């Protein structure tokens, strides 16, 4: 049987300064006023980025805080970050 070829992906390391700069750009673009605390992330995700938020129970049990679906239309996260009725793992509709 032929041996499978292993593929390794090495993403670039991001510096703290780069992350800080990108976060500031995001705040300037999406947060009104830009220095607002706490950042209204749910409103930004739903209203400005037009993503559907799908809360699912049990993600943290498998070390996942959240993810975007492959069609980039839904943000799946643990329900502690949302006030939307949650679903169990395995119930995300395509």
Number of C-alpha atoms within 10 A of each C-alpha: 3 4 5 6 6 5 6 6 5 6 6 6 6 8 9 9 9 10 11 11 12 12 12 15 13 12 16 13 12 18 19 12 11 14 11 10 8 6 15 12 14 16 14 15 16 14 11 13 12 14 19 16 18 23 24 23 17 17 18 13 9 7 8 12 16 17 14 15 14 8 7 11 13 19 17 20 22 20 21 12 12 14 9 12 10 16 15 11 11 9 11 13 5 7
